[in-house]
């Protein structure tokens, strides 16, 4: 019971130091940020601009495919995909996912691409087990959502591993545009079933409290 109160006190002290330091109001200290791996790769290429603008700021980037205990693990921010079940956290939606159902040219040379979700049952499926359910894929044609049960040949808790397997021709995979677009542009992956896109998930930043938030986190 005391730990959350103690953390708030520490945050308040740090914020006071931010506001009264000799350099004036300047973000300083370390921010622990937890993100899914695809987004972490995207941020890794761009965080340099943030760090250059704030010389006293540092970021610890943690790749997590599942939700974390933010208090226990001393996380400042976490990005989550889909609905957020923990009502004690402060949530701020920042966007929506975009994903593609893809396969390599080598795989599609062996098997004709699926045209509708029901065709997927005849294919090898590679599943990113992000939410703990590797047996369901959901798609939308713009007017209705369609969920199908699949029998994955490969499951992994890492989108990067599934991406590599898809490139190697092991089967169909649902991949974030962050990972898939460069390979689609280069012809290494081919989007299939384009009339039925993978259902979009909300992207949410969560944090333990909006009170006494340190400047570095803001």
Secondary structure, 3 states (H helix, E strand, C coil): CHHHHHHHHHHHHHHHHHHHCCCCCCCCEEEEEEECHHHHHHHHCCHHHHHHHCCCEEEEEEECCCCCCCCCCCCCEEEEECCCCCCCCEEEEEEECCEEEEECHHHHHHCCCCCCHHHHHHCCEEEECCCCCCCEEEEECCCCEEEEECCCCEEECCHHHHHHHHHCCCCEEEEEHHHHHHHHHHCCCEECCCCCEECCCEEEEEECCCCCCCCCCC
